[in-house]
């Protein structure tokens, strides 16, 4: 097998969800041929019609048997089951690429396919996809977490580049930490933003989105550029009185938000102390306010 991605592949999409259909459409745009797709639900069928028009819809073993590359884009719990079914049906085998886009898994989840001679690749889009045509433009410049066997790294990276995206190498043993970090950043940042908006609405503040949007965007950019050195707010100033006041108000009005504020406050103190932004006496004062407030 060549150490570069073939110029033209026959690709099967097993799972026309938000990720599978979008990646299939992007590879088609890059010149590959989509030979078939699966679509169990009416929503998936409509998505396939929109993003993969004219592509044959059939069962997994039927579409995979005609492919050089099989993208298995199913929910994480179903991935090992679907791979097992594809192997048992004889529809994947020697020389085929079997690819999954799950952040949680590396190559081990594809071991059954590897055992019969297939080439396993893991390429995970590190951005939320909507499953619509607008995603095709959002892929441009996006990062993909890539894991591949020895000698197949350039193949996996070439497949990502063809999507218009940027490959980022993730070792097999790091996939769990990689996925936890991305989930922590993406999922919980949305929870924090939505909770902050709810607090502002509860306080009858006009246009809370106009307040939070620029603040959060600037905070993310500052964190990426300056790390802990860019931290602002009461904890970075060791303003323990303000921290205690925040917790008292939140404990009364939004107890779950107060718990999150306390937990993230403890994490913030730890990181700022380690970075030298706070000294031991300052950190101790803030920690007392976090631990003793209602």
C-alpha positions in Angstrom: 0.0 0.0 0.0 1.3 3.5 -0.9 2.3 5.8 1.9 0.2 8.6 0.4 -3.6 8.7 0.0 -4.7 7.3 -3.4 -5.9 10.0 -5.8 -9.4 8.5 -6.1 -11.2 6.2 -3.7 -14.5 4.5 -3.6 -15.9 5.5 -0.2 -18.8 4.0 1.7 -20.5 6.0 4.5 -21.8 3.8 7.3 -24.0 6.2 9.2 -25.4 9.3 7.6 -25.4 11.4 10.8 -24.1 14.9 11.2 -20.5 13.8 10.8 -20.7 10.9 8.3 -22.7 12.8 5.7 -20.6 15.9 5.9 -17.3 14.1 5.6 -18.7 12.1 2.7 -19.8 15.2 0.9 -16.4 16.8 1.5 -14.5 13.8 0.1 -16.8 13.8 -2.9 -16.0 17.4 -3.5 -12.3 16.5 -3.3 -12.8 14.0 -6.2 -13.5 10.7 -4.5 -16.6 8.6 -5.3 -19.2 7.9 -2.7 -20.5 4.4 -3.6 -23.1 4.0 -0.9 -24.4 5.1 2.4 -26.6 3.9 5.2 -29.5 5.8 6.7 -31.6 4.2 9.4 -33.8 7.1 10.3 -35.9 9.5 8.2 -33.7 12.3 9.4 -30.6 10.5 8.2 -32.2 9.7 4.9 -33.1 13.4 4.4 -29.5 14.4 5.3 -28.1 11.9 2.9 -30.4 13.2 0.1 -29.2 16.8 0.8 -25.4 16.1 1.2 -25.0 13.0 -0.9 -27.6 13.3 -3.7 -27.9 10.3 -5.9 -25.9 8.1 -3.6 -27.3 4.5 -3.1 -28.8 3.9 0.3 -28.4 0.4 1.5 -27.4 -1.8 4.4 -23.9 -1.6 5.9 -22.5 -4.8 4.5 -23.8 -4.0 1.0 -22.3 -0.5 0.8 -19.0 -1.5 2.5 -18.3 -4.4 0.1 -17.9 -2.1 -2.9 -15.6 0.4 -1.1 -11.9 1.1 -0.8 -12.5 3.1 2.3 -15.3 2.5 4.8 -16.2 5.4 7.1 -18.0 4.0 10.1 -19.6 7.2 11.6 -22.1 5.7 14.1 -22.6 6.7 17.8 -19.7 5.7 20.0 -21.5 2.8 21.8 -22.4 1.3 18.5 -19.0 1.5 16.9 -17.5 -1.8 18.0 -20.7 -3.6 17.3 -21.0 -2.3 13.7 -17.3 -3.1 13.0 -17.9 -6.6 14.2 -20.9 -6.9 12.0 -19.0 -5.7 9.0 -16.2 -8.2 9.6 -18.6 -11.1 10.2 -20.5 -10.3 6.9 -17.2 -10.4 5.0 -17.8 -6.9 3.7 -14.4 -5.5 5.0 -11.1 -7.2 4.4 -7.5 -7.0 3.3 -6.4 -3.7 1.9 -9.5 -1.7 2.7 -9.3 1.4 4.8 -11.7 1.3 7.8 -12.0 4.8 9.3 -13.9 6.2 12.2 -14.4 9.8 13.3 -15.0 9.2 17.0 -12.9 11.3 19.4 -13.1 8.8 22.2 -11.5 5.9 20.3 -8.1 5.3 18.7 -7.3 2.2 16.6 -8.1 -0.6 19.2 -11.8 -0.3 18.5 -11.1 -1.3 14.9 -9.0 -4.4 15.9 -11.5 -6.9 14.4 -11.1 -5.2 11.0 -7.4 -5.0 11.5 -7.3 -8.8 12.2 -8.7 -9.5 8.7 -6.2 -7.2 6.9 -8.1 -3.9 6.9 -6.1 -0.7 7.6 -7.5 1.2 10.6 -7.5 5.0 10.8 -9.0 7.4 13.3 -9.7 11.0 12.2 -11.8 13.1 14.5 -13.1 16.6 13.6 -12.4 18.8 16.6 -15.4 21.0 15.9 -19.2 20.6 16.3 -20.9 19.8 13.0 -24.6 20.6 12.2 -25.0 18.0 9.4 -25.8 20.7 6.8 -24.0 22.2 3.8 -22.7 25.0 5.9 -20.3 22.5 7.5 -18.4 22.1 4.2 -17.1 25.6 4.5 -16.5 25.3 8.3 -14.1 22.3 7.6 -11.7 24.7 6.0 -8.9 25.3 8.6 -10.5 23.0 11.2 -8.3 20.6 13.2 -8.7 16.8 13.1 -7.2 14.5 15.7 -5.5 11.8 13.7 -4.3 8.3 14.9 -2.9 5.8 12.4 -0.7 2.7 12.4 3.0 2.9 11.7 3.6 3.9 8.1 0.0 5.1 7.5 0.2 8.5 9.2 0.7 10.3 5.9 -2.3 8.5 4.4 -4.5 9.6 7.3 -3.2 13.1 7.2 -3.7 13.4 3.4 -7.3 12.3 3.8 -7.8 15.2 6.3 -6.0 17.7 4.1 -8.4 16.7 1.3 -11.3 17.8 3.5 -9.7 21.3 3.7 -8.8 20.7 7.3 -5.5 20.4 9.3 -4.4 17.1 10.8 -3.1 17.0 14.4 -1.3 13.8 15.5 -2.7 12.1 18.6 -0.9 9.0 19.8 -3.0 5.9 20.5 -2.4 6.0 24.2 -3.4 9.7 24.4 -6.9 9.4 22.8 -8.7 9.3 26.2 -7.0 12.4 27.5 -7.4 14.1 24.1 -11.2 13.5 24.1 -11.7 14.5 27.7 -9.8 17.7 27.1 -11.9 18.6 24.1 -15.2 17.7 25.8 -14.2 19.8 28.8 -13.4 22.8 26.7 -16.3 22.6 24.2 -19.2 21.1 26.1 -18.7 22.8 29.4 -17.9 26.2 27.9 -21.4 26.0 26.3 -22.9 25.2 29.7 -21.0 28.1 31.3 -22.1 30.5 28.6 -25.7 29.4 28.7 -25.8 29.6 32.5 -24.3 33.1 32.5 -27.0 34.2 30.0 -29.7 32.7 32.2 -28.3 34.6 35.2 -28.4 37.9 33.3 -31.9 37.2 32.1 -33.0 36.5 35.6 -31.5 39.9 36.6 -33.6 41.5 33.8 -30.4 42.6 32.0 -31.0 43.8 28.4 -29.3 42.0 25.5 -27.3 39.5 27.6 -25.9 38.0 24.4 -24.3 41.3 23.5 -22.6 41.4 26.9 -21.4 37.7 27.0 -20.4 37.3 23.3 -17.5 39.7 23.1 -16.4 38.9 26.7 -16.2 35.1 26.1 -14.5 35.5 22.6 -11.9 37.9 24.0 -11.3 35.6 27.0 -10.7 32.5 24.8 -8.3 34.5 22.6 -6.4 35.8 25.6 -6.2 32.3 27.1 -4.8 30.9 23.8 -2.3 33.7 23.5 -1.2 34.3 27.2 -2.2 31.3 29.2 -2.6 31.9 32.9 -0.8 35.2 32.5 -3.9 36.6 30.8 -6.3 35.7 33.6 -8.5 38.5 35.0 -11.2 38.8 37.6 -11.4 38.6 41.4 -9.5 35.3 41.8 -6.5 36.6 39.8 -6.6 39.8 42.1 -6.9 37.6 45.3 -10.2 39.5 45.9 -11.6 37.1 48.4 -14.4 39.4 49.5 -15.9 39.5 46.0 -15.5 35.8 45.6 -17.4 35.2 48.8 -20.1 37.7 47.7 -20.5 35.9 44.4 -21.0 32.6 46.1 -23.5 34.0 48.6 -25.7 35.4 45.8 -25.4 32.3 43.6 -26.1 29.9 46.5 -29.4 31.7 47.0 -30.4 32.1 43.4 -28.7 29.3 41.5 -27.3 26.5 43.8 -26.0 24.3 40.9 -24.2 27.3 39.4 -22.7 28.1 42.8 -21.3 24.6 42.9 -19.7 25.0 39.5 -18.4 28.4 40.5 -16.7 26.9 43.5 -15.2 23.9 41.7 -13.9 26.1 38.9 -12.6 28.6 41.4 -10.6 25.9 43.1 -9.2 24.8 39.8 -8.4 28.4 38.9 -6.5 29.0 42.2 -4.5 25.9 41.6 -3.5 26.9 38.1 -2.7 30.5 39.1 -0.6 29.4 42.1 1.3 27.0 39.9 1.9 29.7 37.3 3.1 32.2 39.9 0.2 34.6 39.3 -0.9 34.2 43.0 1.5 33.7 45.9 0.7 31.2 48.8 -0.9 33.8 51.1 -3.2 35.1 48.3 -4.2 31.6 47.3 -5.0 30.7 50.9 -7.3 33.7 51.3 -9.2 32.9 48.1 -9.4 29.2 49.0 -11.0 30.1 52.4 -13.6 32.3 50.7 -14.4 29.4 48.3 -14.6 26.8 51.0 -16.4 28.8 53.7 -19.0 30.7 51.7 -22.5 29.2 51.7 
